[in-house]
Amino acid sequence: MSQKQLATVVDRHSMKLSSYSNYALRSLQMAALHHPNLVRVDDVVRVHKLSRPHIVKIVHELGRAGYLETVRGRAGGFRLARGADEIVVGDVLRLTEGSFELVECFNATTNTCPLIGMCRLSEAMQRAMSAFIAVFDALTIADISANKSQLLERILPLERATTPQEKV
């Protein structure tokens, strides 16, 4: 299989990140866009139409990992705990995705495949995974927030909008 064919297979069928990772990156991106001000969980929920408990869990985990500073209370929220240019997307994905084991033979401890060490399919998958992660290792939160004015133009009206629950 050529590199181009392998890339097509990967694009259509594998290498899918979890929603959890996506929302974590969106939360970090919003924090970068509003830096140094606090971002409220409800703003992330409103802009991206997400579940509040899900975002609370994500913000908590990102805070524990040192990516976000969280402030409790009525006027609370979260902000980046370090510079956006210091937060590597690949590192965030390793935190939120856990292991990037596409197949069992990627884990030497649990592998039961008798073809380990000689399987060309496994070698190709390992190269594809390494290339996939390398793209994210070269990307920072600053990079995904670089078009700040365009992004804010799109999200500020959504942040200001009230939901029917908030009107009550």
C-alpha positions in Angstrom: 0.0 0.0 0.0 1.4 3.4 -0.9 1.7 6.3 1.6 -1.2 8.1 -0.2 -3.4 5.0 0.0 -2.6 4.5 3.7 -3.3 8.2 4.4 -6.7 7.8 2.7 -7.6 4.7 4.8 -6.4 6.5 8.0 -8.5 9.7 7.1 -11.7 7.7 6.6 -11.6 5.0 9.2 -9.1 5.5 12.1 -7.3 8.2 13.9 -10.4 9.6 15.4 -10.0 11.6 18.5 -12.6 11.4 21.3 -15.1 14.2 21.9 -13.4 14.6 25.3 -10.1 15.6 23.6 -11.9 17.9 21.2 -13.7 19.7 24.0 -10.5 20.0 26.0 -8.8 21.7 23.1 -11.8 24.0 22.6 -11.7 24.9 26.3 -8.0 25.7 26.1 -8.6 27.6 22.9 -11.3 29.8 24.5 -9.0 30.4 27.5 -6.3 31.6 25.1 -8.7 33.8 23.2 -9.8 35.6 26.4 -6.4 35.6 28.1 -5.8 36.9 30.7 -9.5 37.1 31.6 -11.4 34.3 33.1 -13.7 32.1 30.9 -16.8 30.6 32.4 -17.7 27.0 31.9 -21.2 28.2 30.8 -19.6 30.2 28.0 -17.9 27.1 26.6 -21.1 25.2 27.0 -23.1 27.9 25.2 -20.6 28.5 22.3 -20.0 24.8 21.5 -23.5 23.5 22.6 -22.0 21.0 25.0 -23.0 19.3 28.3 -22.1 21.4 31.3 -21.0 18.4 33.5 -18.7 17.2 30.7 -17.0 20.6 30.5 -16.7 20.8 34.3 -14.9 17.5 34.2 -12.6 18.5 31.4 -11.7 21.9 33.0 -11.1 20.1 36.3 -8.7 17.6 34.6 -6.9 20.3 32.7 -6.5 22.3 35.9 -5.1 19.3 37.8 -2.6 18.8 34.9 -1.4 22.4 35.2 -2.9 23.7 31.9 -5.6 25.8 33.4 -5.9 27.8 36.6 -9.4 27.5 38.0 -11.2 30.1 40.2 -14.2 29.0 42.2 -17.2 31.1 43.2 -19.8 33.3 41.6 -17.2 35.3 39.6 -15.1 32.3 39.0 -14.0 30.6 35.8 -10.7 29.4 34.3 -7.8 30.8 32.4 -4.5 29.4 31.0 -2.0 28.5 33.7 0.9 29.0 31.3 1.5 30.7 28.0 -0.5 29.4 25.1 2.7 28.9 23.2 3.9 26.5 25.9 0.9 24.2 25.7 1.5 21.5 23.1 -1.6 20.0 21.5 0.1 16.6 21.4 0.6 16.7 25.2 -3.0 17.6 25.8 -4.1 14.7 23.6 -1.9 12.3 25.5 -3.6 13.4 28.7 -7.2 13.2 27.3 -6.8 10.2 25.0 -4.6 8.0 27.2 -2.9 5.4 25.1 -2.7 5.6 21.4 -2.7 1.9 20.9 -4.5 1.2 17.6 -4.1 -2.5 17.9 -3.1 -4.9 20.7 0.4 -5.4 19.4 1.2 -1.7 20.2 1.3 -2.8 23.9 4.1 -5.1 24.7 2.6 -6.1 28.0 -0.8 -7.3 26.8 0.2 -8.3 23.2 -0.9 -11.9 22.3 -0.1 -11.7 18.6 2.4 -14.2 17.4 3.6 -11.9 14.6 5.1 -9.3 16.8 8.4 -8.1 15.5 7.8 -9.3 11.9 4.4 -7.9 11.0 4.6 -5.3 8.3 1.0 -4.2 8.9 1.9 -3.4 12.5 4.9 -1.5 11.4 2.8 0.6 8.9 0.3 1.4 11.6 3.0 2.4 14.0 4.4 4.8 11.4 1.0 6.2 10.7 0.3 6.8 14.4 3.7 8.4 14.8 3.0 10.8 11.9 -0.4 11.6 13.2 0.9 12.5 16.7 3.9 14.4 15.2 1.5 16.9 13.6 -0.1 17.6 17.0 3.3 17.8 18.7 4.2 20.6 16.4 1.1 22.6 17.3 0.4 24.7 20.3 -2.7 26.3 21.7 -1.2 29.6 20.5 -1.3 28.2 17.0 -4.9 27.2 17.1 -5.8 30.6 18.5 -3.7 32.7 16.2 -6.7 34.0 14.2 -8.1 35.5 17.4 -10.2 38.3 15.9 -11.9 36.0 13.5 -12.6 33.4 16.2 -13.9 36.0 18.7 -16.1 37.6 16.0 -17.8 34.2 15.7 -18.0 33.2 19.4 -18.7 36.5 21.2 -22.4 36.7 20.0 -22.8 33.1 21.1 -21.3 33.8 24.6 -23.6 36.7 25.1 -26.8 34.8 24.0 -28.9 33.6 26.8 -30.5 30.2 26.9 -34.2 29.8 27.8 -33.0 28.4 31.2 -31.0 31.5 32.0 -34.0 33.8 31.3 -36.0 32.3 34.1 
